[in-house]
Amino acid sequence: MAESVFLVFGEEIDRERFVDLVVSLGGVTGPGERGEARLSDGYAHVWVHLTGLTENEPDELAVYQARLGGPVMTVIELEISRTKGSEQLAFRIIEAVARHWWFVVFNGRDEPEVGVRTVDELRARAGAGAHGIFWPSGVDGRADSNG
């Protein structure tokens, strides 16, 4: 079982360049892969799905646009395994992507008003030692006392 976070961009993202970035981190692509790329470390996995724009509720779209400061142009899904260390692996991808593009991250679980965060907000959660970078309880279901 896995959970997903969504990288929401205010610009068109070159799909090949994004996949190349994941590969540069040690990711793999190719026939039989789930999604366009996968980054793994032992039993921890993150699958990259270049989903394009999905139909969003108008209220959800409004939250993305407000956080981005403009229209939504690209959405990329990171499907994160529930294995220990998987959230940190996904965060490695996010950190690498943040060196090239501006985006916000929706945790896919909470209402957008709560679940949409900037990379800086995620860095603050990671730096504060939160068990869950993306979700209050963490992917593995542990309670997070850091909110």
Backbone torsions as a table, in degrees:
resi	resn	phi	psi	omega
1	MET	NA	147.8	-177.6
2	ALA	-141.7	163.8	173.1
3	GLU	-125.5	157.8	-176.8
4	SER	-121.0	147.6	166.5
5	VAL	-119.1	157.1	-174.8
6	PHE	-124.6	125.8	175.9
7	LEU	-90.6	121.6	-173.7
8	VAL	-114.6	118.8	-174.0
9	PHE	-111.3	149.2	175.2
10	GLY	-94.7	14.5	178.5
11	GLU	-145.1	161.0	175.7
12	GLU	-71.0	132.1	-179.4
13	ILE	-107.1	131.2	177.1
14	ASP	-69.3	114.5	-174.9
15	ARG	-59.9	-44.1	-178.9
16	GLU	-64.1	-41.2	179.1
17	ARG	-64.1	-39.6	179.0
18	PHE	-63.2	-47.3	179.2
19	VAL	-62.4	-41.9	177.8
20	ASP	-59.1	-36.8	178.7
21	LEU	-64.1	-43.5	178.2
22	VAL	-64.6	-41.0	178.1
23	VAL	-63.0	-38.3	179.8
24	SER	-63.6	-20.7	177.0
25	LEU	-87.1	-2.0	-177.6
26	GLY	109.6	6.8	-179.7
27	GLY	-73.0	167.8	179.6
28	VAL	-128.9	156.8	176.2
29	THR	-136.2	176.4	171.7
30	GLY	125.9	177.7	-179.3
31	PRO	-57.7	139.4	178.3
32	GLY	86.6	-9.4	178.0
33	GLU	-76.2	144.3	175.2
34	ARG	-83.8	112.9	-175.7
35	GLY	88.2	-169.8	-176.9
36	GLU	-86.7	-20.0	178.8
37	ALA	-160.1	162.1	177.1
38	ARG	-142.7	136.5	172.7
39	LEU	-115.9	127.6	-176.7
40	SER	-132.0	153.6	171.9
41	ASP	-145.6	100.0	-173.9
42	GLY	65.3	-123.7	179.7
43	TYR	-91.2	-0.5	177.8
44	ALA	-87.0	131.8	-177.0
45	HIS	-137.8	147.8	170.3
46	VAL	-134.3	123.5	178.0
47	TRP	-102.9	136.8	-178.9
48	VAL	-102.3	125.6	177.2
49	HIS	-120.0	115.7	178.5
50	LEU	-86.9	81.5	-168.0
51	THR	-78.6	-23.0	-172.6
52	GLY	77.7	-168.1	-179.6
53	LEU	-76.6	138.3	175.5
54	THR	-110.3	164.9	175.7
55	GLU	-75.7	117.4	179.2
56	ASN	-110.3	153.1	173.2
57	GLU	-64.3	146.3	180.0
58	PRO	-55.7	-38.1	179.4
59	ASP	-67.1	-39.3	178.4
60	GLU	-64.6	-46.1	178.6
61	LEU	-60.3	-39.2	179.1
62	ALA	-62.5	-37.7	178.1
63	VAL	-65.5	-46.4	178.2
64	TYR	-57.9	-48.2	-177.3
65	GLN	-63.1	-40.1	178.9
66	ALA	-64.3	-42.4	-179.5
67	ARG	-71.4	-33.9	179.9
68	LEU	-81.4	-25.6	-174.7
69	GLY	80.2	21.6	179.5
70	GLY	177.0	-170.8	-176.1
71	PRO	-72.2	156.5	174.9
72	VAL	-82.3	128.4	-179.0
73	MET	-115.6	-32.6	-176.9
74	THR	-143.4	141.1	173.6
75	VAL	-128.6	130.9	177.8
76	ILE	-125.1	132.2	-179.2
77	GLU	-96.9	133.2	168.9
78	LEU	-109.8	111.8	178.6
79	GLU	-91.7	119.9	-169.2
80	ILE	-112.2	123.9	177.3
81	SER	-65.6	160.5	-177.5
82	ARG	-88.3	8.7	-179.2
83	THR	-75.3	144.0	179.3
84	LYS	-52.9	133.9	179.4
85	GLY	94.4	-9.4	-176.9
86	SER	-69.0	-39.3	178.5
87	GLU	-61.4	-42.1	179.7
88	GLN	-65.1	-35.2	177.0
89	LEU	-64.1	-44.0	177.1
90	ALA	-63.4	-37.5	179.4
91	PHE	-65.8	-32.3	173.9
92	ARG	-59.2	-42.9	178.0
93	ILE	-62.8	-46.4	-178.3
94	ILE	-60.4	-43.1	178.2
95	GLU	-61.3	-42.2	179.7
96	ALA	-66.1	-42.4	-179.8
97	VAL	-65.5	-36.3	-178.2
98	ALA	-65.1	-19.2	176.4
99	ARG	-73.3	-14.3	-175.3
100	HIS	-116.4	-30.7	-173.3
101	TRP	-139.8	155.3	172.6
102	TRP	-94.9	133.9	179.9
103	PHE	-161.2	168.7	171.1
104	VAL	-119.2	162.0	-177.5
105	VAL	-119.9	127.4	174.8
106	PHE	-104.0	127.3	-174.7
107	ASN	-76.4	-4.4	174.0
108	GLY	72.9	-4.3	-176.4
109	ARG	-112.9	-48.7	-176.6
110	ASP	-84.7	170.1	171.2
111	GLU	-61.9	146.2	-177.3
112	PRO	-54.5	-34.5	-179.7
113	GLU	-58.9	-27.5	-179.2
114	VAL	-103.2	-37.9	-170.6
115	GLY	-87.6	-7.1	178.4
116	VAL	-94.5	124.2	-178.4
117	ARG	-134.6	154.1	172.6
118	THR	-81.9	167.4	176.8
119	VAL	-63.0	-39.1	178.0
120	ASP	-61.5	-38.6	177.4
121	GLU	-66.0	-37.8	176.8
122	LEU	-68.4	-38.5	176.4
123	ARG	-59.9	-41.7	179.8
124	ALA	-63.0	-41.7	177.6
125	ARG	-62.8	-45.2	-179.9
126	ALA	-64.2	-41.8	-179.3
127	GLY	-68.4	-26.9	179.9
128	ALA	-82.5	-2.9	178.8
129	GLY	81.4	19.4	178.9
130	ALA	-59.8	137.6	178.3
131	HIS	-63.4	-36.2	-179.6
132	GLY	-114.6	115.5	178.0
133	ILE	-70.5	-43.1	-175.7
134	PHE	-97.9	-34.2	-175.2
135	TRP	-122.9	140.7	-178.5
136	PRO	-53.6	-34.5	-177.9
137	SER	-97.8	0.6	-178.3
138	GLY	76.5	158.4	-178.4
139	VAL	-62.7	-36.0	-175.3
140	ASP	-85.2	6.9	173.8
141	GLY	85.7	1.3	178.9
142	ARG	-68.8	147.3	176.0
143	ALA	-68.8	143.9	-179.2
144	ASP	-116.8	109.4	-179.0
145	SER	-79.9	-5.8	-180.0
146	ASN	-94.3	7.9	175.6
147	GLY	78.0	NA	NA
